[in-house]
Amino acid sequence: MQRNWIGRNVDLALFTTCISDFFKEKDFEVVNKEISTGYQILAEGPPYIKLLGYLTVTIEGSPDDFAVKIDRRREKTHHMFSPLLLSMFGGGYLFLQELKSDETWIKLTREFWEHMENTVLHLTNTAETPNKGNNL
């Protein structure tokens, strides 16, 4: 999922910190890194959250025109078995875990985008604009 903001003049480094704090408040392990096009956050939830895999959040663009993208990354090793074997040996359990993970993902992304909208509103006009010269 991706959303774009235009004309907000947001300090993207501070914005990245706010996103990290959102996940840290939910007990996620968070790693921030700067990439050539902006920032990236990797977040892995604690076991009690029941979210399979980890999340990546990418912030790209400039303070006046930026995009935020969130993805869920997970490894599906059990799909290499046939459906018959899965149903005989715990496939129902694995399927149930995936359903719970999907429900958690939907709830988390809803909260995430709500938080992003509020954060962008709060951080509007926080980026420093370079002086265009003194016209005195």
N, C-alpha and C positions, 0 to 999 in steps of 0.2 A: 504494500500500500504506500502511496506517495501523495503528499500535499505540497503545494507551492504557495509562497507568500511574496507579494510584490509591493514595493514602496513602504516598507516598515522600518528600515534602517536599524536592524537588530545586531548587536554585538554577538557574533556567532560563537566565539569562545565562551562567553558567559552563557549563551543559550545551550551549548553543549554541556556545560556544568549543570545547568538546571535539569536537563534530560537525564544525566547520570544520577543526580539526586533523586529523581522520580523512581528510578529502579533500585537505588540503594535503600530507600524508605520501604521497599517491598522485599528487602533482604536478598537482592540479587548481587552476584559477584560482577563487578563492572570494570571494564578496561576501556580507556579513552585513547584514541590515537589520531594524530593529524595525518591526513592523506593529501595527495596533490590537489584534489578538487575541493577540499574542505575538512571535515571531521568524520570519524567513525567511532561508534560505541559498540562494544561487544558485551552482552549481558547474559549471564546464566543464572537461572532461578534455583532456589533451594529445593530440596526433594519434596517438601510438603506442598509446594505450589502445583505439582503434577503437570508441568509443562515439559514435554519431550524436546530435547535439543537446546539451542541457545538462540538469542536474538541479535540481530545487527540493526543498528540505526545509523543511517548515513545522512549527513548534512552537507549539502553542496550548494555553491553559488556565492553571491556577494551579499552584504548586509541589506541591500535594497531589493534583491531578487534571489531568493533561496528556496531550496526544496528539502523536505525531510522524507526519508523513506525508511520504513520498518519492514524487516523480513524475519521469518522464523526459519532456522536451519536445523535440520535433524537428519540423523542417519536411520535408514530403514533397512536393517539387516535381516529382519525376520521375513521380508517379502521374497527372499530367494527360495523359500520353501513353497511347496505346492499348497493350495487351499485345503486339500484333504488332510495333509499332515498337520497343518495349522489347527484345523478343527479337532483333530484327534489329540493333539498335545498342547493344550493351552492357548490355542488361537483365540478363543473367546476372551481370555484374560488380556491378551495383547490388543485385541480389537477394542475392548473396554478402556484400556489405558489410552489408546489413541483418541477415543471419543472424549474422554475427560480432558486430554491435552488440547483438543480442538475447542472445547467449551472454555477452557482457561485462556486460550489464545484470543478468542472473540471478546471475552470480558476485559482482558488486559489491553487489547488494542483500542477498545472503546474508551477506557480510562486514559490511555496514553494520548489519544487525539484530543480529548477534552483538556487534558493538562497542557498539551502543546498550544492550543488556541489561547488559553489563559496566559501562558508564559509569553507568547508572542505579543499579546496585548500589553502585558506588564513591561516587556523589554523594548517596546517600540521607541525609536529614537535614542537608543543607548550606544550605538556605534559612533566612534569618533569620525567626524568628517574632516578631510584634509582642508587646510586653509587654501582658499583660491586667490590669495593675495589681498592686500589691504587696499581698498578703493577709497581712501580718505582724500 
